[in-house]
Amino acid sequence: MRKPLAAAFLALAMAGAGAAPATAAEAAPTGVGKAADTGKVTSTVSDVVTSATETLSGLTNPAPKGVNFAGTVALSNCSGSVVRMPDSEDNDPALVMTNGHCLDGGFPAPGEVRVDQASSRTFGLLGASGSRVATLRAAKLAYGTMTDTDVAFYQLTTSYAQIKSSYGINALTLNDSHPVAGTAISIPSGYWKRIYSCDIDGFVPTLKEGGWTWKDSVRYTSACNTIGGTSGSPVVDEATGKVVAINNTGNEDGERCTVNNPCEVDANGNVTVRKGINYAQQTYQIPACFGIDNKLDLSASGCTLPKP
């Protein structure tokens, strides 16, 4: 869904590191979404990467009081957050939420669902100011897909209580009700240590990008000009502090329904292209799929996540 971050930084290096790239994303040829494949950047431009990261960190938009980086995480190529369901217990194994296209095992194909796969992936846990306070480790990938939505959950080796006791950080809570248009939101990116603030502009019945299709997606107002590396960031309702969606894509070039250029399809099949507008996938339907001890149960009543 975006140009490779490596290519963007190389272009920046050639032009001079005077400004951060406007857009960037997962590496080609299967790059989808606002991920950042910094692992493919050569050592020649490593200093440029560091400089650009610091530049973006300094561009954090003023966010309403209470919206900060606490509980967000930085992945190798994306953003994410430690999240809990409304009924999660403190001693439950904690969950990290990010995009399905941010999985360390590569992008799920359209229709593919990954469940209960071994993983030892690590995540940099951030404090309120954006400083890294700990490294968390996955016990497994609990769930991941890019079908109907774009989400993944890693189960950690630590509980919410252990994270709170050791680092003083609470998990973000997923809201279990559908958000409404006009809601003020903030999007804290653990990768860039940058917060974007805008409103929910509306909802898209079908969002298509390349071979992937997502349902009932959130469309932001133009102020949330999220970039590569923000993939997987939580979308936080500023009034409640709860997570209502997960940031995942945007139309970069004004093309129609291609990779890096999602298009909107309404109930009558009419296609709309909005160049420069970004999107997220709602998360209100997810709590119904996790039961006691944060165990995934795709057959639970009310769970609408795609099954393997």
LOTORMAR-770268 format. One record per residue (C-alpha): x, y, z. Coordinates in steps of 0.1 Angstrom, whole numbers, always signed. Layout:
BEGIN
rec c1: X&c2: Y&c3: Z
...
***
This chain:
BEGIN
rec c1: +0&c2: +0&c3: +0
rec c1: +30&c2: +23&c3: +1
rec c1: +64&c2: +27&c3: -15
rec c1: +93&c2: +9&c3: +2
rec c1: +108&c2: +29&c3: +30
rec c1: +142&c2: +19&c3: +18
rec c1: +136&c2: +36&c3: -15
rec c1: +123&c2: +67&c3: +2
rec c1: +154&c2: +70&c3: +24
rec c1: +177&c2: +64&c3: -6
rec c1: +160&c2: +92&c3: -25
rec c1: +163&c2: +114&c3: +6
rec c1: +200&c2: +106&c3: +9
rec c1: +206&c2: +116&c3: -28
rec c1: +186&c2: +148&c3: -23
rec c1: +202&c2: +156&c3: +11
rec c1: +186&c2: +148&c3: +45
rec c1: +167&c2: +180&c3: +49
rec c1: +133&c2: +166&c3: +54
rec c1: +115&c2: +134&c3: +62
rec c1: +98&c2: +115&c3: +33
rec c1: +61&c2: +123&c3: +29
rec c1: +51&c2: +87&c3: +23
rec c1: +67&c2: +53&c3: +28
rec c1: +58&c2: +16&c3: +34
rec c1: +64&c2: -21&c3: +33
rec c1: +89&c2: -35&c3: +9
rec c1: +80&c2: -44&c3: -27
rec c1: +68&c2: -65&c3: -44
rec c1: +42&c2: -75&c3: -18
rec c1: +43&c2: -42&c3: +2
rec c1: +9&c2: -35&c3: +16
rec c1: +1&c2: -7&c3: +41
rec c1: +20&c2: +17&c3: +62
rec c1: +48&c2: -5&c3: +72
rec c1: +85&c2: +4&c3: +72
rec c1: +111&c2: -22&c3: +60
rec c1: +142&c2: -6&c3: +75
rec c1: +159&c2: -39&c3: +75
rec c1: +165&c2: -35&c3: +37
rec c1: +181&c2: -1&c3: +40
rec c1: +219&c2: -4&c3: +34
rec c1: +244&c2: +9&c3: +59
rec c1: +252&c2: +37&c3: +35
rec c1: +220&c2: +54&c3: +45
rec c1: +217&c2: +43&c3: +81
rec c1: +226&c2: +78&c3: +93
rec c1: +199&c2: +92&c3: +71
rec c1: +174&c2: +68&c3: +87
rec c1: +184&c2: +79&c3: +121
rec c1: +182&c2: +115&c3: +112
rec c1: +148&c2: +112&c3: +96
rec c1: +135&c2: +92&c3: +126
rec c1: +146&c2: +120&c3: +149
rec c1: +131&c2: +146&c3: +127
rec c1: +97&c2: +129&c3: +127
rec c1: +99&c2: +124&c3: +164
rec c1: +102&c2: +161&c3: +168
rec c1: +71&c2: +167&c3: +147
rec c1: +46&c2: +151&c3: +171
rec c1: +13&c2: +168&c3: +168
rec c1: -1&c2: +183&c3: +200
rec c1: -25&c2: +157&c3: +213
rec c1: -53&c2: +161&c3: +239
rec c1: -43&c2: +156&c3: +275
rec c1: -43&c2: +119&c3: +283
rec c1: -34&c2: +107&c3: +248
rec c1: +3&c2: +96&c3: +248
rec c1: +26&c2: +67&c3: +239
rec c1: +21&c2: +46&c3: +271
rec c1: +13&c2: +10&c3: +261
rec c1: +23&c2: +15&c3: +224
rec c1: +51&c2: -6&c3: +210
rec c1: +76&c2: -4&c3: +182
rec c1: +81&c2: -34&c3: +158
rec c1: +109&c2: -38&c3: +134
rec c1: +88&c2: -25&c3: +106
rec c1: +55&c2: -12&c3: +121
rec c1: +37&c2: +1&c3: +151
rec c1: +15&c2: -16&c3: +176
rec c1: +1&c2: -15&c3: +211
rec c1: -4&c2: -37&c3: +242
rec c1: -42&c2: -42&c3: +243
rec c1: -68&c2: -58&c3: +265
rec c1: -104&c2: -68&c3: +260
rec c1: -131&c2: -52&c3: +282
rec c1: -133&c2: -85&c3: +302
rec c1: -96&c2: -93&c3: +303
rec c1: -82&c2: -101&c3: +337
rec c1: -49&c2: -86&c3: +351
rec c1: -33&c2: -120&c3: +352
rec c1: -42&c2: -129&c3: +316
rec c1: -13&c2: -132&c3: +292
rec c1: -10&c2: -97&c3: +275
rec c1: -17&c2: -92&c3: +238
rec c1: +1&c2: -70&c3: +213
rec c1: -21&c2: -58&c3: +184
rec c1: -7&c2: -48&c3: +150
rec c1: -17&c2: -51&c3: +114
rec c1: -19&c2: -85&c3: +96
rec c1: +5&c2: -70&c3: +69
rec c1: +31&c2: -65&c3: +97
rec c1: +35&c2: -102&c3: +105
rec c1: +70&c2: -115&c3: +107
rec c1: +60&c2: -145&c3: +86
rec c1: +51&c2: -124&c3: +55
rec c1: +17&c2: -111&c3: +43
rec c1: -13&c2: -134&c3: +46
rec c1: -28&c2: -140&c3: +11
rec c1: -64&c2: -129&c3: +5
rec c1: -86&c2: -154&c3: +24
rec c1: -57&c2: -167&c3: +46
rec c1: -60&c2: -167&c3: +84
rec c1: -31&c2: -177&c3: +107
rec c1: -39&c2: -190&c3: +141
rec c1: -17&c2: -202&c3: +170
rec c1: +16&c2: -201&c3: +153
rec c1: +49&c2: -202&c3: +172
rec c1: +66&c2: -168&c3: +175
rec c1: +93&c2: -153&c3: +196
rec c1: +90&c2: -118&c3: +181
rec c1: +101&c2: -89&c3: +203
rec c1: +84&c2: -55&c3: +208
rec c1: +98&c2: -22&c3: +222
rec c1: +74&c2: -10&c3: +249
rec c1: +71&c2: +27&c3: +252
rec c1: +63&c2: +49&c3: +281
rec c1: +41&c2: +80&c3: +281
rec c1: +68&c2: +103&c3: +267
rec c1: +78&c2: +79&c3: +239
rec c1: +109&c2: +65&c3: +256
rec c1: +116&c2: +28&c3: +253
rec c1: +111&c2: +12&c3: +288
rec c1: +113&c2: -25&c3: +280
rec c1: +114&c2: -53&c3: +255
rec c1: +85&c2: -76&c3: +254
rec c1: +85&c2: -110&c3: +238
rec c1: +58&c2: -131&c3: +221
rec c1: +49&c2: -166&c3: +231
rec c1: +29&c2: -171&c3: +199
rec c1: +10&c2: -155&c3: +171
rec c1: -26&c2: -159&c3: +183
rec c1: -43&c2: -145&c3: +152
rec c1: -35&c2: -128&c3: +119
rec c1: -53&c2: -120&c3: +87
rec c1: -57&c2: -94&c3: +60
rec c1: -92&c2: -106&c3: +50
rec c1: -122&c2: -84&c3: +59
rec c1: -98&c2: -66&c3: +82
rec c1: -61&c2: -61&c3: +87
rec c1: -51&c2: -72&c3: +122
rec c1: -28&c2: -95&c3: +141
rec c1: -25&c2: -104&c3: +178
rec c1: +6&c2: -117&c3: +194
rec c1: +3&c2: -134&c3: +229
rec c1: +31&c2: -123&c3: +251
rec c1: +51&c2: -142&c3: +277
rec c1: +41&c2: -117&c3: +303
rec c1: +7&c2: -108&c3: +319
rec c1: -9&c2: -73&c3: +321
rec c1: -1&c2: -74&c3: +359
rec c1: +35&c2: -81&c3: +353
rec c1: +38&c2: -52&c3: +328
rec c1: +21&c2: -29&c3: +352
rec c1: +42&c2: -40&c3: +382
rec c1: +75&c2: -38&c3: +363
rec c1: +70&c2: -7&c3: +342
rec c1: +40&c2: +11&c3: +355
rec c1: +22&c2: +9&c3: +321
rec c1: -14&c2: -2&c3: +316
rec c1: -27&c2: -18&c3: +284
rec c1: -50&c2: +1&c3: +261
rec c1: -86&c2: -12&c3: +261
rec c1: -105&c2: -21&c3: +229
rec c1: -139&c2: -6&c3: +228
rec c1: -167&c2: -31&c3: +220
rec c1: -191&c2: -7&c3: +203
rec c1: -191&c2: +8&c3: +168
rec c1: -175&c2: +43&c3: +167
rec c1: -194&c2: +72&c3: +152
rec c1: -185&c2: +98&c3: +125
rec c1: -171&c2: +130&c3: +139
rec c1: -153&c2: +113&c3: +168
rec c1: -120&c2: +130&c3: +177
rec c1: -92&c2: +105&c3: +175
rec c1: -55&c2: +103&c3: +180
rec c1: -31&c2: +78&c3: +165
rec c1: +1&c2: +72&c3: +185
rec c1: +28&c2: +55&c3: +164
rec c1: +53&c2: +36&c3: +184
rec c1: +76&c2: +32&c3: +154
rec c1: +80&c2: +70&c3: +148
rec c1: +71&c2: +82&c3: +183
rec c1: +46&c2: +106&c3: +166
rec c1: +9&c2: +112&c3: +174
rec c1: -16&c2: +122&c3: +147
rec c1: -49&c2: +138&c3: +156
rec c1: -80&c2: +143&c3: +135
rec c1: -116&c2: +131&c3: +133
rec c1: -134&c2: +101&c3: +119
rec c1: -147&c2: +114&c3: +86
rec c1: -169&c2: +84&c3: +79
rec c1: -171&c2: +47&c3: +71
rec c1: -164&c2: +27&c3: +39
rec c1: -186&c2: -3&c3: +32
rec c1: -158&c2: -19&c3: +12
rec c1: -122&c2: -8&c3: +8
rec c1: -102&c2: -26&c3: -19
rec c1: -65&c2: -26&c3: -24
rec c1: -47&c2: -50&c3: -48
rec c1: -61&c2: -84&c3: -40
rec c1: -73&c2: -75&c3: -5
rec c1: -107&c2: -64&c3: +6
rec c1: -117&c2: -48&c3: +39
rec c1: -152&c2: -42&c3: +53
rec c1: -166&c2: -12&c3: +72
rec c1: -133&c2: +7&c3: +72
rec c1: -127&c2: +40&c3: +90
rec c1: -119&c2: +70&c3: +68
rec c1: -99&c2: +98&c3: +85
rec c1: -102&c2: +135&c3: +79
rec c1: -72&c2: +148&c3: +60
rec c1: -53&c2: +160&c3: +91
rec c1: -42&c2: +124&c3: +98
rec c1: -16&c2: +121&c3: +71
rec c1: -1&c2: +89&c3: +84
rec c1: +31&c2: +76&c3: +68
rec c1: +51&c2: +44&c3: +64
rec c1: +59&c2: +28&c3: +98
rec c1: +26&c2: +39&c3: +113
rec c1: +10&c2: +6&c3: +103
rec c1: -6&c2: -11&c3: +133
rec c1: -9&c2: +20&c3: +154
rec c1: -40&c2: +21&c3: +177
rec c1: -67&c2: +46&c3: +168
rec c1: -77&c2: +61&c3: +202
rec c1: -110&c2: +78&c3: +209
rec c1: -99&c2: +110&c3: +226
rec c1: -129&c2: +112&c3: +248
rec c1: -127&c2: +77&c3: +263
rec c1: -91&c2: +67&c3: +258
rec c1: -102&c2: +34&c3: +243
rec c1: -91&c2: +19&c3: +210
rec c1: -117&c2: +20&c3: +182
rec c1: -96&c2: +10&c3: +152
rec c1: -62&c2: +1&c3: +139
rec c1: -44&c2: +22&c3: +114
rec c1: -35&c2: +4&c3: +81
rec c1: -35&c2: +22&c3: +48
rec c1: -39&c2: +52&c3: +25
rec c1: -42&c2: +62&c3: -11
rec c1: -8&c2: +75&c3: -22
rec c1: -10&c2: +83&c3: -59
rec c1: -46&c2: +86&c3: -68
rec c1: -47&c2: +53&c3: -86
rec c1: -78&c2: +31&c3: -85
rec c1: -78&c2: +0&c3: -62
rec c1: -41&c2: -8&c3: -67
rec c1: -14&c2: -17&c3: -42
rec c1: -7&c2: +16&c3: -23
rec c1: -39&c2: +31&c3: -36
rec c1: -70&c2: +17&c3: -19
rec c1: -104&c2: +26&c3: -34
rec c1: -138&c2: +29&c3: -17
rec c1: -167&c2: +8&c3: -30
rec c1: -202&c2: +18&c3: -18
rec c1: -232&c2: -5&c3: -13
rec c1: -242&c2: +1&c3: -50
rec c1: -208&c2: -8&c3: -63
rec c1: -197&c2: +28&c3: -71
rec c1: -160&c2: +33&c3: -68
rec c1: -145&c2: +65&c3: -52
rec c1: -107&c2: +73&c3: -51
rec c1: -95&c2: +98&c3: -25
rec c1: -58&c2: +106&c3: -31
rec c1: -40&c2: +114&c3: +1
rec c1: -67&c2: +101&c3: +24
rec c1: -59&c2: +74&c3: +50
rec c1: -78&c2: +46&c3: +66
rec c1: -81&c2: +22&c3: +95
rec c1: -99&c2: -10&c3: +103
rec c1: -125&c2: -11&c3: +132
rec c1: -118&c2: -32&c3: +162
rec c1: -151&c2: -32&c3: +181
rec c1: -160&c2: -67&c3: +168
rec c1: -128&c2: -83&c3: +182
rec c1: -135&c2: -86&c3: +220
rec c1: -162&c2: -112&c3: +212
rec c1: -136&c2: -135&c3: +198
rec c1: -114&c2: -136&c3: +230
rec c1: -127&c2: -155&c3: +261
rec c1: -113&c2: -165&c3: +295
rec c1: -76&c2: -161&c3: +298
rec c1: -75&c2: -141&c3: +266
rec c1: -80&c2: -173&c3: +246
rec c1: -90&c2: -169&c3: +210
rec c1: -124&c2: -185&c3: +202
rec c1: -135&c2: -179&c3: +167
rec c1: -167&c2: -199&c3: +172
rec c1: -178&c2: -178&c3: +201
rec c1: -212&c2: -160&c3: +198
rec c1: -208&c2: -126&c3: +182
rec c1: -173&c2: -133&c3: +168
rec c1: -172&c2: -123&c3: +131
rec c1: -134&c2: -125&c3: +125
rec c1: -126&c2: -147&c3: +95
rec c1: -118&c2: -183&c3: +103
rec c1: -90&c2: -205&c3: +88
***
